[in-house]
Amino acid sequence: MRLEDFLKAIKEDLGLESLSEADRVVRAVVGALKAFLPEEKERIIADALPEKLSAGFESVEPLPEDIIERVELYMEEGEPVPEKPGYPTITQG
């Protein structure tokens, strides 16, 4: 799978306006995952992806710890994380 095809699929599935927006979504998700994954698990994922997707995966930095801590704080306090209406989410499938 080519990177452009992957981003087009994300764009269409989420009803996004552009490939750039799809790229930002993917980078946010990958960054969040990398914040929690040990390096050896990151390597397993990168190795399992097609070359172009693997390069993209490896280029994303993990989200900073302070962002993760803020999200965890919101969850602990029961404050809902704002979600865009019309987009499926993990908490509101």
MARZAGU-867469 format. One line per field, with one value per residue (C-alpha): z, x, y; residue number from 1. Coordinates in Angstrom, 1 decimal. Example, Ala and Ser with C-alpha at 12.3 -4.5 7.8 and 13.67 -1.06 7.14 Angstrom:
BEGIN
zz c(7.8 | 7.1)
xx c(12.3 | 13.7)
yy c(-4.5 | -1.1)
seq c(1 | 2)
! end
This chain:
BEGIN
zz c(0.0 | -0.9 | 1.7 | -0.5 | -0.7 | 3.0 | 3.6 | 1.1 | 2.9 | 6.2 | 4.6 | 3.1 | 6.2 | 8.5 | 6.0 | 6.2 | 3.9 | 2.8 | 2.8 | 5.0 | 7.6 | 7.3 | 7.8 | 11.0 | 12.3 | 11.6 | 13.2 | 16.3 | 16.7 | 16.0 | 18.4 | 21.1 | 20.6 | 20.6 | 23.9 | 25.5 | 23.5 | 24.5 | 21.7 | 20.9 | 20.2 | 18.0 | 16.0 | 15.5 | 14.2 | 11.9 | 10.5 | 9.8 | 7.7 | 4.0 | 3.4 | 2.8 | 5.8 | 7.9 | 7.1 | 8.0 | 11.2 | 12.2 | 11.4 | 14.0 | 17.5 | 20.6 | 22.1 | 24.9 | 28.3 | 29.5 | 26.9 | 27.9 | 31.6 | 30.8 | 29.0 | 31.9 | 34.3 | 32.3 | 32.4 | 36.2 | 36.8 | 34.5 | 32.3 | 28.8 | 26.1 | 23.4 | 20.3 | 16.9 | 16.2 | 13.4 | 13.8 | 15.2 | 18.3 | 20.6 | 23.4 | 21.1 | 18.2)
xx c(0.0 | 1.3 | 1.3 | -1.0 | -3.6 | -3.5 | -4.1 | -6.9 | -8.6 | -8.3 | -9.6 | -12.6 | -13.4 | -13.4 | -14.9 | -11.9 | -11.3 | -7.8 | -4.9 | -3.1 | -5.8 | -5.7 | -1.9 | -2.4 | -4.9 | -2.6 | 0.4 | -1.6 | -2.7 | 0.7 | 2.3 | -0.1 | 0.6 | 4.3 | 4.0 | 2.9 | 4.8 | 8.2 | 10.8 | 10.9 | 7.1 | 7.6 | 10.2 | 7.9 | 5.1 | 7.5 | 8.9 | 5.5 | 4.4 | 5.1 | 8.2 | 6.6 | 4.2 | 7.1 | 9.1 | 6.1 | 5.6 | 9.2 | 9.2 | 6.5 | 7.7 | 5.8 | 3.5 | 5.1 | 4.5 | 2.7 | 0.0 | -0.6 | -0.7 | -3.3 | -5.5 | -5.2 | -6.1 | -9.3 | -10.2 | -9.6 | -11.8 | -14.5 | -14.3 | -15.2 | -12.5 | -14.1 | -15.1 | -16.2 | -19.8 | -20.2 | -16.9 | -16.8 | -14.6 | -13.2 | -15.7 | -18.7 | -18.1)
yy c(0.0 | 3.4 | 6.2 | 8.3 | 5.5 | 5.0 | 8.7 | 8.8 | 5.9 | 7.7 | 10.9 | 9.2 | 7.1 | 10.1 | 12.5 | 14.8 | 17.8 | 17.0 | 14.5 | 17.0 | 16.7 | 12.9 | 13.1 | 15.1 | 12.6 | 9.7 | 11.5 | 12.2 | 8.6 | 7.2 | 9.7 | 8.7 | 5.0 | 5.6 | 7.4 | 4.1 | 1.5 | 0.2 | 0.7 | -3.1 | -3.0 | 0.1 | -1.8 | -4.8 | -2.5 | -0.6 | -3.9 | -5.2 | -2.2 | -1.7 | 0.4 | 3.8 | 3.4 | 2.1 | 5.3 | 7.4 | 5.5 | 5.9 | 9.7 | 10.4 | 11.4 | 10.2 | 12.7 | 14.7 | 13.2 | 16.4 | 15.9 | 12.3 | 13.4 | 16.0 | 13.5 | 11.1 | 13.9 | 14.6 | 11.0 | 10.8 | 13.9 | 12.6 | 15.7 | 14.6 | 15.1 | 17.3 | 15.3 | 16.6 | 15.6 | 13.2 | 11.4 | 7.9 | 7.8 | 5.1 | 6.1 | 6.8 | 4.3)
seq c(1 | 2 | 3 | 4 | 5 | 6 | 7 | 8 | 9 | 10 | 11 | 12 | 13 | 14 | 15 | 16 | 17 | 18 | 19 | 20 | 21 | 22 | 23 | 24 | 25 | 26 | 27 | 28 | 29 | 30 | 31 | 32 | 33 | 34 | 35 | 36 | 37 | 38 | 39 | 40 | 41 | 42 | 43 | 44 | 45 | 46 | 47 | 48 | 49 | 50 | 51 | 52 | 53 | 54 | 55 | 56 | 57 | 58 | 59 | 60 | 61 | 62 | 63 | 64 | 65 | 66 | 67 | 68 | 69 | 70 | 71 | 72 | 73 | 74 | 75 | 76 | 77 | 78 | 79 | 80 | 81 | 82 | 83 | 84 | 85 | 86 | 87 | 88 | 89 | 90 | 91 | 92 | 93)
! end
